[in-house]
Amino acid sequence: MTRRRGPGLATKLTRALASYDGESIAAIGSLFDLPGRDDQHPPARGNDGREWLQWLALGGRGAGKTRAGAEFVRGVALGLAGYALKPAGRIAIIGETMADAREVMVEGVSGVMGVHGNFERPAFEPSRRRLVWPNGAVAQLFSAEDPESLRGPQFECAWLDELGKWRHGEEVFDMLQFGLRLGAHPRQVITTTPRPTKLIKRLLADGRTAVTRAATKANRAHLPPEFLTGVLARYKGTRLGRQELEGEIIEDRADALWSLATLEDARVETAPPLREVVVAIDPPASSHRRADRCGIVAAGIDEDGVVYVLADESLAAARPTAWARVAVALYHRLRADRVVAEVNQGGDMVAAVIAEADPNVPVKKVRATRGKYLRAAPVAQLYEQKRVKHVGAFCELEDEMRDFGPAGLANGRSPDRLDALVWAINELALGPKTEEPRVRRV
């Protein structure tokens, strides 16, 4: 006769802890050292000394933010001391895209599945976009690209990742708040590299927000030494380094051509029918590891003369054949009219590698005769006149724009994304027209 197995140790422990009150569980938990750093654990209180409603975990790249968010989900799902008094029944996991939610937040190295032991790990049901724990707790996955998907579901807690990059940050956050209505104390953890968006500034000023900060180097024990040495040498002391490595909120540069407010005001969800679309390339002089990035930006113009920035697919340390393939693929995907390529660095080579990728792609060669700042200033004026829109968020491009002043970028690097943007907009809205552009089908 087969002997029926009883509940495992984890199940027995969970049932035993369920009979204790919150103070007793906290006392038991205090006897053990929790893994991780202090900034990876939920704070005791918010800014105003009361229990927090949202924990804002700001950190640099690789600082351990994902691990903190995943441990929070594990803690509330299992009702662990320091996280919850009892297991949460319903949890929301929201990533910038559904791919981010699944591949980073759930299945990533530091994701939810990775922080659980074998005996407590939830079952992941990709087709239903949810995690189900043995104790009945359920976490649903959502994409920040679809605010309406949060209309209806209810939750006790939520994990939001990379909020500073969300295209519909305000809408998704507000929609989630209506759904955080289960349990005695619904709350959320927000893990993000900081950007001075209106939403993040509002959360920082909220008394019910608890804030922790961590620099990339705080996680040095779990990062390859070559990575840490390389990025610190390259970006230490720069505005981008302070944001991406130190986890600081970096305000607008006083002499920059663009401000965050200008770029936020230019953001739209979709573009109207466009009469002309171009893909602009600012090629690097070489392709070694420390070479400049190849700027690849696509934009289009409508019948009213308003330019819409459609894509930024710039590449780092890419060989000419690689960036040519990306540019040609973007040309076909957007049904563009032509590729515009700066030839100061590569001359005829630029057109040649594009022709090798696809000989049917028309290429217009442009040559820089003025400095970068003088070329960019008229484009910045178009933004001020509200004649340029961004279809979505292009965080890396926009960070470069906000850091570009008369002397260039603060870190001395070449503004490759910005250069490609300037060439695209100049071609569409500022350059001389040799023929009437054709009317495009949507």
Secondary structure, DSSP 8 states (H G I E B T S, - for coil): --------HHHHHHHHHHTS-HHHHHHHHTTS--SS-GGGS--SS-TTSS--SEEEEEE-TTSSHHHHHHHHHHHHHHT-TTT-SS--SEEEEEESSHHHIIIIIISSTTSHHHHS-TTT--EEEGGGTEEE-TTS-EEEEEETT-GGGGSS--BSEEEEE-GGG-TTHHHHHHHHHHHB--SSS-EEEEEE-----HHHHHHHH-TTEEEEEE-GGGGGGGS-HHHHHHHHHHHTTSHHHHHHTT-------TT-S--HHHHHHTEES-----SEEEEEEE--S--STTS--BEEEEEEE-TTS-EEEEEE--BSS--HHHHHHHHHHHHHHTT-SEEEEE-TTTTHHHHHHHHHH-TTS-EEEE---S-HHHHHHHHHHHHHTT-EEEES--HHHHHHHHTEETTEETT----HHHHHHHHHHIIIIIS--SS-------
